[in-house]
Amino acid sequence: MDVILLGPPGAGKGTQAKFMVDRWNIPQVSTGDILRAAVREGTGLGVEARGFMDRGELVPDRVVIGIIAERLKEDDATGGFILDGFPRTLPQAEALESILTDLDRNIDHVVSIEVDEEELVDRLTGRRMCKGCGESFHVLFNPPQNEGVCDRCGGGLYQRDDDKEGTIRQRLNVYRDQTSPLIAFYREKGSLREIDGSGNIQDISARIEQVLTGTE
Ligand code: AMP
């Protein structure tokens, strides 16, 4: 099963991808996670990407397309994958089509998670991430059992630099201008599945499960 999770920052793509990994046993491929790891490790990729990420802008298409072309060839992706945060522009979506054609496969579902903009700002400003395993929490909506500590691995929690209010507005503008046209692109192809992304994490997972198993 080859799936794209589409939606604005804060819609819950990463959280839902983790549920889908457990449910379908296919990997989550997150360009944001790959880029953040590169920044942490100080690799050439990280140095190139960092400024764009800190400003809430997109990293150039050429860079992220290269990452995905390599990642989707890996063994763990042969049975399917969940793309989280890619594609984010029309040229990325077109490049993905050709990468998949070369691998003789195609996207089965594009799940678009929809949440209104003010709720996204509240979700993003309260979001905290684990340094160890990348799990995400929210100070109000999904707090860890012990403040500042990951429930899953005991790692320390931190706030992403780009989850500060000024950068959040910029990321939402970038989403509106550059990424939201992908909704029409995939609707025309007949692969778009729209999901109400409001409410609690379990309810949203249940909606995704229903559309992917055809039981809605
Ligand atoms: P995310 O964790 O998906 O919110 O991504 C964090 C940041 O990484 C974004 O604001 C971009 O700067 C960069 N990024 C992640 N995925 C992409 C992509 N597909 N295209 C361009 N930039 C990306």
Residues whose N, C-alpha, C, O or C-beta is under 5 A from the ligand:
A	BS01	AMP	P9 T31 G32 D33 L35 F52 M53 G56 E57 L58 V59 V64 D84 G85 F86 P87 R88
